[in-house]
Amino acid sequence: MRSAPEPVTSAVPMPDLSDPVKRGAFLARMASCADCHTPQEKGQVKPGFEFAGGLLFTTPAETVMAANITPDASGISFYDEDLFVQAIRTGKVKARSLSPIMPWYGYRNMTDEDLKAIFADLRTLKPVKHTVDNTEQPTQCKLCGLKHGGGDRN
C-alpha cells in the first residue's frame, strides 16, 4: 500500500528548524502540500511540476483542481504573507472562498510563525508556469498532459 507507513528502525533526527525557510519546508512536507498541489498520473508525480497544481479532485458536490502554489505569475505570486495567513485561517482569498477540498480548516490553528514559515518556503520554490483555473471547464494541458481548467492556455 502506497500510504502505509514504513517501520521506524532507528532514531529519527530532529529537523533543522533554525530558519523560517527550513522550518516551512519541514511543515509543508508534514502537511503534505505537494501531495495535492503536484499533478500526478497513475499515482506518479509529474516531474518538473512540483507544487504547480492541476491534480483533479472529484466529489459528488464538485470537481476542482489543486492550485499552482509556486511563485510564478500563474501561481500565487500576488500573495503576500498576510494574504497567505488569512487564506489558511479563513478559507478565503479576499472575496473568493477556497474549495472545502482544500483542508485549510485543518491548518487554520497553526501558529502565525508556522504559517509564515510555510509561506517563506513556498516563495523559494522554482516558479512553474502552469495555469490552473477552477472557473473553467477542464481542457487538455499540453504541459502536464492532464485535463484541468485553463489547460488549453498552457
C-alpha positions in Angstrom: 0.0 0.0 0.0 1.4 3.3 -1.0 0.2 5.1 2.1 1.2 2.5 4.6 3.9 3.8 6.9 7.3 2.2 6.9 8.6 0.9 10.2 10.9 3.2 12.2 14.0 1.1 12.8 16.3 3.8 14.3 16.2 7.2 15.9 14.7 9.9 13.7 16.9 13.1 13.7 15.3 16.4 14.6 14.6 18.5 11.6 16.5 21.7 11.1 14.1 24.4 12.2 16.8 27.1 12.5 15.4 29.5 10.0 11.9 30.1 8.6 12.5 28.6 5.2 13.8 25.3 6.7 11.0 25.3 9.2 8.5 25.9 6.4 9.9 23.2 4.2 9.6 20.7 7.1 6.0 21.9 7.9 5.0 21.8 4.2 6.2 18.2 4.0 4.4 17.3 7.2 1.2 19.0 5.9 1.6 17.0 2.6 1.2 20.2 0.5 3.0 18.6 -2.5 0.7 15.6 -2.4 -2.2 17.6 -3.6 -0.6 20.6 -5.3 1.6 18.5 -7.7 -0.1 16.8 -10.7 0.1 13.1 -10.8 -0.7 10.5 -13.4 -1.4 6.9 -12.2 -0.1 7.9 -8.8 3.2 9.2 -10.1 4.3 12.8 -9.7 4.8 14.7 -12.9 8.5 15.7 -12.7 9.1 19.5 -13.0 5.6 20.3 -11.8 6.2 20.2 -8.1 3.6 22.4 -6.4 2.3 23.6 -9.8 -1.3 22.4 -9.3 -3.6 20.6 -11.7 -4.4 17.5 -9.6 -8.1 16.8 -10.1 -10.4 16.1 -7.2 -14.0 14.9 -7.9 -16.6 14.7 -5.2 -20.4 14.4 -5.5 -20.6 18.2 -4.9 -17.8 19.4 -7.2 -14.8 18.8 -9.3 -11.8 21.1 -8.6 -8.1 21.2 -9.4 -5.5 22.0 -6.9 -4.0 25.4 -7.4 -0.5 26.2 -8.6 1.2 27.5 -5.4 4.6 28.3 -6.9 5.7 31.9 -7.1 5.1 32.1 -10.8 2.5 34.6 -12.2 0.2 31.7 -12.9 0.5 30.6 -9.3 0.4 32.7 -6.1 3.0 35.4 -7.0 0.4 38.0 -6.0 0.1 36.6 -2.4 1.9 38.3 0.4 2.5 36.8 3.8 -0.7 38.4 5.3 -2.9 37.1 2.4 -1.5 33.6 2.8 -2.1 33.5 6.5 -5.6 35.0 6.0 -6.4 32.4 3.4 -5.4 29.5 5.6 -7.2 31.0 8.7 -10.4 31.8 6.9 -10.7 29.7 3.8 -11.0 32.8 1.7 -8.7 34.6 -0.7 -10.1 38.1 -0.4 -13.8 37.5 -1.5 -13.2 34.1 -3.1 -13.8 31.0 -1.0 -11.4 28.1 -1.2 -12.9 24.8 -2.0 -13.6 22.6 1.0 -11.4 20.0 -0.6 -8.5 22.2 0.4 -8.2 21.3 4.1 -7.5 24.8 5.3 -9.7 24.1 8.3 -7.2 21.5 9.4 -4.3 24.0 9.2 -6.0 27.2 10.4 -4.9 26.7 14.0 -1.2 26.6 13.2 0.7 29.4 14.7 1.4 32.6 12.7 5.1 31.7 12.9 4.4 28.3 11.3 2.1 29.6 8.6 4.6 32.4 7.8 7.4 29.8 7.6 5.4 27.7 5.1 4.9 30.8 3.0 8.6 31.6 3.2 9.3 28.1 1.9 6.8 28.4 -0.9 8.5 31.7 -2.0 11.7 29.7 -2.6 10.1 27.1 -4.9 11.0 27.1 -8.6 8.3 29.2 -10.3 6.4 26.9 -12.7 4.3 28.4 -15.4 1.1 26.3 -15.3 -2.3 27.9 -15.5 -4.9 26.1 -13.4 -8.4 27.8 -13.3 -11.3 26.3 -11.4 -13.7 28.7 -13.1 -13.2 26.9 -16.4 -14.1 23.5 -17.7 -11.2 21.1 -17.9 -9.3 21.1 -21.1 -6.2 19.2 -22.2 -2.9 20.7 -20.9 0.0 20.4 -23.3 2.4 20.9 -20.4 1.4 18.3 -17.9 -0.7 16.1 -20.2 -3.7 16.2 -17.8 -7.1 17.9 -18.2 -7.8 20.9 -15.9 -9.3 24.3 -16.1 -7.0 26.6 -18.1 -5.2 23.6 -19.6 -5.7 25.0 -23.1 -3.9 28.2 -22.1 -0.6 26.4 -21.2 
